[in-house]
Amino acid sequence: METGSGRTSSFSMWRNTSMESFSNSSRNQDGDDEAALRWAALEKLPTYSRVRKGIRTEEEGQSRELIVGLDMPTIEVRFEHLSVEAQAYLEAEDYLLCSTSLLICSRMTLLLGPPSSGKTTLLLALAGKLSKDLKFSGRVNYNGHGMEEFIPQRTSAYISQCDLHIGEMTVKETLSFSARCQGVGTRYEILAELSRREKAANIKPDPDIDIFMKATALEGQETNIVTDYILKILGLEACAETMVGDEMIPGISGGQKKRVTTGEMLVGPARALFMDEISTGLDSSTTFQIVNSLRQSIHILNETAVISLLQPAPETYELFDDIILLSEGQIVYQGPRENVLGFFEHMGFKCPERKGVADFLQEVTSRKDQEQYWACTDEPYNYVSVEEFAEAFRSFHIGQKLRDELAIAFDKSKSHPAALTTKKYGVCKKEILKACVSREILLMRRNSLLTSSICSKFFKQYLMLLITQQMASSLFRLIAALGRNMIVANTIATLSLLATLVLGGFVLSRDDVKKWWIWGYWLSPMMYAQNGIAVNEFLGKSWNHFPANSTETLGVMVLKSRGIFHEAYWYWIAVGALIAYIFLFNFLFTLALKYLNPFEKPQAILSEEAFAEKNANNTREFTEIGSASNRNSSSRMPSVRVRNFSDANQDTKQGMVLPFQSLSITFDEIRYAVDMPQEMKAQGIIADRLELLKGISGAFRPGVLTALMGSSGAGKTTRMDVLAGRKTGGYIEGNITISGYPKRKETFAWISGYCEQTDIHSLMLQSMNHYFILHGFDYQLRLILIKKRYIYILFSFLSFFVGDISTDIVLNPNSKS
């Protein structure tokens, strides 16, 4: 009862700002005015300050403030000569080359740097979460201990850029599950030691703060007071009972998902925080509130934090204590925020008055932006490289001070016993198992998989689809091995699939197949797949109803109407037949690989280096790559032509001119609504629909770049999805026109491109060049127009092929289509 009342009273106190006192104290105002004033002074302190202070009542009735002397665990991080290398497509590539550096507790550090400067790699290295494929050298120490002496993954917390959540769980359930798995760390031991010292010193603790600290030390609870606190400071209270959502399930916005990712780590007991781009998708006001709350927590609890932000607002920038500027994998500056501008003024660069300092720091090391900040008008400007900045910082007074501090080794005896974690798990395996089982039961209830009959039917359906897919893969491999050529294989595949599908019982039922073609019905593997799936579905309980004046169930009647066998054992006959086809097709595939030779003859391959050298010697020569036998073959590849112009003064581009027509889009009174979530109906909302877009209108013109802005959760992504036709659910009202014509879903996809928030790439491609070439030809090939014997190929993004195609293709906006 004490814990429950404490949680309720503390929750009501969080309605105030985090720096306000626990004003609703439940203690009795006994004693003289002096004692009451001292208690009031203590109440104004941050929560964990009572770990060090208290009030003792003397025998004479007088009271005085005492120091309890209980220190909180702190972490100091040092890294020396840190280097991270990765195996690139052509050669080894350095991702990170950092000098020795220091991260002090009770300080919040901002990690700045342009994209691809190595910020994520540095944070992963400090958190001990680098991939094993990367070559790592150097040393990272926590309180003088190497990473092999403790468990860095539990001592620190790394907050990733990627948002990976279970879409069917609510925001509060996600944070609560994370808190249960991470445990409370050393909070319980610290509270026990605090109580022992207070009792020995006859110290009277404040009841409200005492209840709060006891609530934070509870382990294994489904709902934790820390979870409610994190929901408050991250601004997630309004969507606490809303599902997170994913690509298939509507849920919270992208900015709110980023805050959920941050909250998953903040609910844990880690005392070293490494946060990577936590402001992605958030507006500047929300980012400021989150960073401000983190700053207060870090200063009060003596935690260590490094936060990476790409473009922080000036007011957010001012909240940080230290700055680390990273560029091209090297540390350009590390030290107090107040001295960073002085270092660059020492180097001859000055930040303009109305320029944000964070933007200035990220641009001053760039070759294309550096010159505009040169302040020494009496000296000519010369580009200052990143290596020169790093070398100059070592001789700067801040760099010298940092080097002097690092010269003194950390005294391991001063490290708090609870600072570094040596256990692999935060809670016992039994508690982790209970948390996982509770989550799975919740997901099963939410997905309505309750009865064993439904589960059995589901797994039988899954088995049938699985072996059907394996059969089809085996058949396609056999066709490819027999064809040995794209054209031949396409011909064989067309004929075989035509016979398989037409005679499989779906296009033509068994009763409609002619007698002299019935053998094709029995040999078609799709016949067995269709019979197995249909028997499993239509013999189930949902079809076990007898229509009026009928002795057969509804499911049996449906099966007979299509000539499908209605006996239950046909499911297992289908399973056996498909497995037999899998073995047969794979056996024939092996024989084809062994005994059939390819149609083409071996030919030499010209490397990229040799081709470039040959092309450089003869700049105006067209080079054709291809063999004579390949030209005569019906399956030859198109010859590659490269035109290289050496005349640097040539202004006009030559080549084929393609027609290009500009388009405009207008939208009027667009409304989008979804069914009201059950969680909101349970709170007393009686409306049937939740309206997300409320009568928006506008227009986009050619040649005008439009920025869509709004706070997190305002509906930016929803609006883009509706205009792009990506919404498959909900209710859409309003008019959308393309250059005055009504928008048609069938043709709109040919003229539009939509770049979503989610980054989905193929991890198997070796380089960005391969990625752009593959997706350029696969996705950017939009429209083929046949007009007066000419075929025009329109690419939506020619920038992917600069140097290969853009020299021969010029878009003419004035030509008519």
Secondary structure, DSSP 8 states (H G I E B T S, - for coil): -HHHHHHHHHHHHTTS-TTS------S---S-HHHHHHHHHHHTS-GGGGGTEEEEE-TTS-EEEEE---------EEEEEEEEEEE-SSSEEEEEE---EEE-TTEEEEEE--TTSSHHHHHHHHHT---TTSEEEEEEEETTEEGGGS-HHHHEEEE-SS----TTSBHHHHHHHHHHHH--TTHHHHHHHHHHHHHHTTEE--HHHHHHHHHHT--S-SS-HHHHHHHHHTT-STTTTSB---SSS--S-HHHHHHHHHHHHHTS--SEEEEESTTTT--HHHHHHHHHHHHHHHHHHT-EEEEE-SS--HHHHTT-SEEEEEETTEEEEEEEGGGHHHHHHHTTB---TTS-HHHHHHHTT-TTTGGGGB--TTS------HHHHHHHHHHSHHHHHHHHHHHS---GGGS-TTTS---S-SS-HHHHHHHHHHHHHHHHHHTT---HHHHHHHHHHHHHHHHHHHHHHHHHHHHHHHH-SHHHHHHHHHHHHHHHHHTTTSSS-GGGS-GGGHHHHHH-HHHHHHHHHHHHHHTSGGG----TT-SS-HHHHHHHHTT----TTHHHHHHHHHHHHHHHHHHHHHHHHHH---SS-------HHHHHHHHHHSTT----B--HHHHHSTT----B-------TT--S--SEEEE-----EEEEEEEEEEE--HHHHTTT---SEEEEEEEEEEEE-TT--------TTSSHHHHHHHHHT---SSEEEEEEEETTEE--HHHHHHH-----SS----TT--SHHHHHHHHHHHHSEEEEEEETTEEEEEES-GGGGTTTTTTTEEEETTS--
